[in-house]
Amino acid sequence: MPLYEIISIIGFIVGTILHIVLSVLIGQRRHKKRSEFIFQFLVISVAMWHLGNTVYLFSSILFDKNLFPVNFIADAISYAGIGLMPSLLLHTAISFLYENGFTIRRSLQKLILIAIYFPVLPFSFVIKKFIRLEESYLVAHSQLVKPFIVWLIVALLISAYISKWLAKNAEEKEEQKFLMAIFWVLITIAVFIGFTVILEGRKIAYIGDYLVLVSMLSSIFPSIVFSYYVYRYNYMEFVLRRSIFYSFLTFVIICLYYFGIKQFSKFMEIKYAIHSKTLEAVFVINLVFWFPTIKEKSQKLFRKILFFRSSDTEYLLNELNHVISTDPLVNITALLENVVFSIKKATSIKTINLVLIKKNRIQIIGDKKNDVIALANLHNIIQFYSSGELVELNRYEVKDAAVISEMRLLEAIFIFPVFVKRRLKGILCMGRAKRGMPIASDNLDQLMIIANEIGSALEKSKIIEEKLFLERKMLENEKLSSLGRLSTSVAHEVKNPLSSIKAIVQAMCEDLEKEHPLQKDLDIIVGEIDRLNKVVNQLLLYAKPSGNMQEHVKIKEVIDSTLVVLNHEARQNNIAILCNISEALPLIYADKAALKEVFFNLIHNAIQATPPNGKISIDADLIPTKHFIQIKVTDTGHGIPQDSLQKIFDPFFTTKQTGTGLGLSVVKKKLEDMHATIHVESNGDGTTFVIDVPFEQMQPQAGIGEDK
């Protein structure tokens, strides 16, 4: 079999398979646009062209003669394909142009459409002879054939220009590359066909036939470019797996090898009288034996040449998996933020979110971290993973409408579970890529492994946190134990003598007349003794172990009961207290007495710091995204110096001449026991103490993501 026939049969078979696959792929796409319908017909017409030629050539080789019925059907298929191809190509390009912002009057659009399909009628009569490029017919009817070629070239050039215009207006870099690739391919095909037919390039000795063959196969090259961009970037939201490329390329290699064997066997039989059938059998057996090795080597080569970016993705994901498994987990939040960023970089996914389930709330790391999403909004997804099944959720395969709705809320196409001891601790949500489906199929297993590593990291992080907490608790208990012993000693060595001294001084006061000069000095002594007693009492209070009298408490009730005690002092100093707290705030789970003492200290300090005619504001707001109630106590005093702000919660630090320096230390310690936080903001116009009290995480019942 001549090389010309080998290339012909292989080329048309590959073209037929490729265009049938693309036709099916486009047909399976839901909600197609108008341009995509036309594009589907264009692909079908190209498939018909290749199929007709394949049937014609294959029947000639198989039967070693021309069969009229087979050739008639083959010609009819190929004629219809090539006849509609230029018009469909132009129609497709113009449709994409309209859909990308190019506007034109509707009446003019109809005229353009008529002009596009009008050449089909006159040229349909000359298509048959044109396809075979029969020399006698070209000479006799060049006035009809060459205009068809011109029409085909014009369609290619106009489509190329439109592709270039679309590339300039495309937002994404990958789309620009694709459209420019199509531009150059169409230009090359137009020039090549023009040279072969119009400029009589087919008459060149030795290469003329091959120029004709390449012209006939030229329609496969735009489809190959399109297929590559469909695979690599899911262009137009199509999915083409890498295995299809491997199948095509393997098929081509096998065909070339087989036909090469036949040619070589015939050559050896003619030259050296070696039996060709025996030689063919030997080579085929070797092909079967070495096929796995050839396939593996070919795949590695193709990955380096065609799928280099996919290889980079796999490398980055494997590297990320290694980073997670070896990270010291000093800062788990920073690690998880880095994981989300790295996955986004490796896969080019637009939206990635890692949703961590913490007791009765969720924490989102990723693009939707500022969105208000409650745990109840993910009930069905959590229920799906309640059995501990390690499987990814694909939105296009899920049948449960409720799960699909929740995935849309997260903008997720794929979801990977994060388990710790078969308990769901989070979900890794992958959205859309720049082109269509979010994840290449080759990376799904890697992302599942990464989700497992995240679960392992969370478990190890929890163990590390518990260890650090226990160490801190032991250190704190040791400090409190030392302070307790010191307090007991102080109580014995200081408080009791002070009580005796106070009793003696008070007795002296009673013995002296009220107007006696020493009366004033004795009153000062009593006051200083009371101040020392107060210091000792606060020291004992600070060292006293925390109680566990926690209950459901309303913030407003606690503050109102505290103001009943302090309102009198505020009125005496002509200070207005404005309390803006809603009854609708949720309950918190805390020690009511300790909370009352906290607000007493803060409001009392505010009264002391506020000058007459000033005011104190007490506000409370719900922060649902962070699951706490924020209370602010603001005064209009002179503020706290900036160099003292970081020290005011330290024991025995005070800016008051008569202060003990333990009030705010006690406040901070009691709030920490309730898992609340406090910080201060101050300037020359006043001071604000900000308290964040959790309203959910202190609930007594266990949550979904918590070990019971």
Beta strands, then each sheet from edge to edge (+ up, - down):
strand 1: 352-358
strand 2: 361-366
strand 3: 393-394
strand 4: 414-420
strand 5: 423-430
strand 6: 550-553
strand 7: 576-580
strand 8: 588-591
strand 9: 615-623
strand 10: 628-635
strand 11: 677-683
strand 12: 686-694
sheet 1: 2+ 1- 5+ 4- 3+
sheet 2: 6+ 8-
sheet 3: 7+ 9+ 10- 12+ 11-
end
